[in-house]
Amino acid sequence: MKFLHTSDWHLGRQFHNVSLLEDQRAVLEQIIAYLQENTIDALVIAGDIYDRSVPPTAAIDLMNEFVSRVCGELHVPIILISGNHDGAQRLGFGSEQMKPSGLHILTSFNAMLSPVIIQSDIGEVAFYGMPYNDPEQVRHHYQVAVSSHDEAHQYLAEQIEQTFDSNRNNVLISHCFVDGAMESDSERPLSIGGSDRVNHEHFAGFDYVALGHLHQPQKKGQEYIRYSGSLMKYSFSEQHQKKGMTLVELDQQGFCSATHIDLKAPHEMRIVEGLLEDVIANGKVDPNNHDYVLVRLLDKHAILDPMEKLRHAYPNVLHLEKPGMLIGVDQEMGKARLARGELDMFKDFFLEAKQEPLTTEQEEAMSRIINQLTHRDEADA
């Protein structure tokens, strides 16, 4: 039995005010192509289908098109749960009516205890969807005393295990933060102070655990407890992560293997570092200069309109940092530099603005003006 584990699509997301929807469309096309070329029993999405609870219309249209092609044309069932970015009730609207078409949306505790049964060459496999939840929701629904995400997930896992059929393999789909796993900058915290952490041991009774929320592909505790990672990169901190989906294989004894399948967005997110002249020169011959780029300039002098200059080489520069202006300069040296430097600062500005240095006459004239202004301020004081 083979199924695809994905999560954290965040359809409709913007990054530095740039829409990522067309990149997301291109990646979803790769998933469809994989399903067309391989025999897959189900596609799992472990939460955060959309980037916010009220997604833009274009994101809903993209998801609708994807579901129509996968469920309607390829006849591959989709099983998904709501994540912390999704609006569970909105996402779950009409879910009962969608089941016959192969779309299974699990967004409530009641749906959690009614597994989606997939027939396969190893018999029936039960997929349990544990949607994103917090302790307050669990306390209210079950009238049970739980005070943390860990206690809530332990309780819910126990409720699910009571419904197990010994003749089936059991897969859990959950959107949570397993303790000790690696974070990324693009994830929204589930709580403050670490109370959102969940012990992986609560999930030991399942044959596979398809996790969502953390954006880096990884396993935790056991080979069969895994995050697939996000659909694509959503922050510069993820530049070295390999994004994709996980191909999971089960046999009659349970977990067999998990294989990472690469997915590549049209625009990668990466950090480019160096002196302005070097960055521009490299960008002109960079075959991937259309990527979404953070540029970290190491120049130690002021630069006029660096973004405009950089975009001739990297048209999709989204963010600029200038740590070079502080390299080797402690607080006292910085103060001394400012105290001595009106003329030097103007010379830097003039060079950037005119692309030529001050002449001797211009420098002498500017020096006189600065001295006059300085003496005037002292007289006024």
Buried (B, 14 or more C-beta within 10 A) or exposed (E): BBBBBBBBBBBBBEBEEEBBBEBBBBBBEBBBEBBEEEEBBBBBBBBBBBBBBEBBEBBBEBBEEBBEBBBEEBEBBBBBBBBBBBBBEBBBEEBEEBEEBBBBBBBBBEBBBBBBEBEBEBEBBBBBBBBBBBBEBBBEEBEEEBEBBBBBBBBBBEBBBEEBEEEBBBBBBBBBBBBEBEEBEBBEEBEEEEBBBBBBBBBBBBBBBBBBBBBBBBBBBBEBBBBBBBBBBBBBBBBEBEBBBBBBBBEEEBBBEBEBBEBBBBBBBBBBBBEBEBBBEBBEEBEEBEBBBBBBBBBBBBBBEBEEBBBEBBEBBBBBEBEBBEEEEEEEEEEEEEEEEBBEBBBBBBBBEEEEEBEEEEBEEBBEEEEEEEEEEEEEE
